[in-house]
């Protein structure tokens, strides 16, 4: 049985940048065409929660998928860890704004959802990537 490959700090940082960037860009691009109609259809709370869920899915599942697809080898953990890093940066930024308050439940929910979405996206990205020599080398099937 081969050893687990070490975590790639490079792909964790790339993943945090991709997922963090998507979590900032998606709301800006989707608010008017999607967020406003959702609030109109589901009410302020339901529409806002649906919009946040869609943005989180896009940013973290999509980001996890992209990072796993483009990174060499088997990198499923890196996008999930990157989601936690990206959420941490977003929370720190949000707390620097005037009148911001700490919402522990909101932070916990964001981390759990982001981690789960990124992990699922990474698994999908690895499947799409298919078999590579890097993956075979990590499993000890090739010399290297």
N, C-alpha and C positions, 0 to 999 in steps of 0.2 A: 504494500500500500504506500503510495507516494505522500510526501509531506504537503501540507497546505502551502500554496504560494504566498509569499509575504504581501501585505497590503501595499498598494501603490499610492504613495503620497501625491505623486504627480496627477493621477487620475481622480483622486479625491478632490484636489484643488480645481482641476478642470471641471469636474462635476459640480462643485459648489458654485463656480462661476456661471456655468450653463444654467443650472437650476435657479440660482439666485437671479440671474438676468431674466430668465423666463417668468419668474414670479413677479418681477417688476414690469416687464413689457406686456404680458398677457392682459392684465387688468386695463391698461391704457388702450389697447387695441380692441378689447371685447366689451368694455363698459357700455358704450352707446348701442352697438348692435345686439348685444345679448343681455347685459345687466339690467338695463332699463326695462325691456319687455318682461324679464323674469320678475322684477319687483312689481310691475303692473299686474302680472298674472298670479303671483303667489303671495303678494303682500310684502311689506318692508322686511320682516324677519325671514320668511320663507324664501323670498327672492334673493336676499343678500346671502343666506346660507347656501342656496343652490349655486349662486355665482362664485362664491368662495370655493366650493367643492369643485366646480368645473375648472377654475384657475389652478387649484392645487393639483388636480389630476393632470392637467396639461403641463404644468411646470415640472412636477416631480416624476410622474410616470413618463412623460415625454422626455424629460431631461435624463432620467435613468436609462431609458431605452437608447437614446443617442450616445451616451457615454459608454455603455456596455457594447454597443454595436461597433463603435470606432476604436475602442481600446483593444490592444492585443491581449491574448490570453483570456483567462476566465476571471472577469472582474464584475462580480455580482455585488460584493459587499461595498465596494468603493462608491457607487452612486447612492446607496442608502446612507452611508456615513456622510457623503457630500450633502445630502438633503438636510441632515441635522446641522451641519456647518452653515449652510445657506440660511436656514431658519434662524439660527443663532445670530448671524449678522443682521438679518432683517429685523429681529426683535430688538437688538441693540440700537439700530438706527431708529426704529419706531419710538423707543424710550427716550431718545434725545430730543424729540419734538415737544414743544411746549404743551403742557397739560396732559402729557401721556401718563398712564397709570399701568402698573404691572397687573396683568391678568394671568395668573398661574394656570388656571384651567385652559384658557385659550392657547397658551404656550404648549402645554402638554398635548392638547388635541392636535395642534399644528405639527409638533414633532412626530407624533404617532402616525398621523395621516401622511405626512411627507415621507417618513421612513418607509412605510408600507407601500405607498405609491411608487417610490423610487426603486425599492426592492423588486416589486412586480415588473416595473419597466425594464430593470436590468435583466431579469430573467427572460423577458420577451426579446430584448436586444441581443442577448447571447444566443437565443434560438435562431433569430434572424441572421446573425453573423455566421452560424454554422461551425463546422469543424475547421480548426486552423492548426498549423504546425506549433504555434505557441501553446495552445491548449493540450496538444498531444505531448509536448515536451514537459509541461507542468505535471501531467499524469505519469511521466516516466516512460512513455511509449516510444520516445525518440531520444537519442543521445543528445546531450547539450550542454 
